[in-house]
Amino acid sequence: MLILAIDTSAVASAALVSDDTPESLVGSFATEDTRSHAEVLAPGIEALLAEAGLGGADVDAVVTGVGPGPFTGLRSGIVTARTLSFVWGKPLYGLMSLDAIALEVAESTDAAPEFLVATDARRKEVYWARYALAGSQLPRLLDGPHVGFAADLPELPVYGAGAGLHADVLKAVPEFSSRQPEALSLGQFALARLAAGEQLLDSTPLYLRESDAQVPGPRKKAL
């Protein structure tokens, strides 16, 4: 199975993953900038497919990270995934973006049996979720996602860029203190979960906050 995975919950990233290749990797890219998603995502996917010598007909499914993340950036990835899925006639799946970091934690050698993943929500807050590990199983979501102040999180090891930003109040794991969700790990997690017969999400975004842009109410008539 060949999956095109996309995530723009933090950085802009895309990856081609397949269960027929070593470590499932066909190709991937990720930016470091968290504010240029719309400009780089479509050209990046086009280059990714061209470098692999593949087209839309070769892709079996599209997976998109559904957040949580900032409204504008997250929307860029989801709309792109929905468009490609429609044009190519391929199934579309959603996956919580924090799962990407959770999988990387599960694959590390010293992962805690229970832990948190946190990313930057701006406004001095973090997006976070709680996970558990059991043997060689995939990370299991226990709680979340949520948005809130770092000081209010449970006292557990915290992985992800949100922990690095608030290391003064969180038990940040240094090796993961700058990690952002990326499409490569997201696609690998999707492959593993689909192979295990698990259900994935749809592409409904997990904004957790309402957009700052609000539709104005009706104007009052002048007297």
Disulfide bonds with the S-S distance in Angstrom:
none
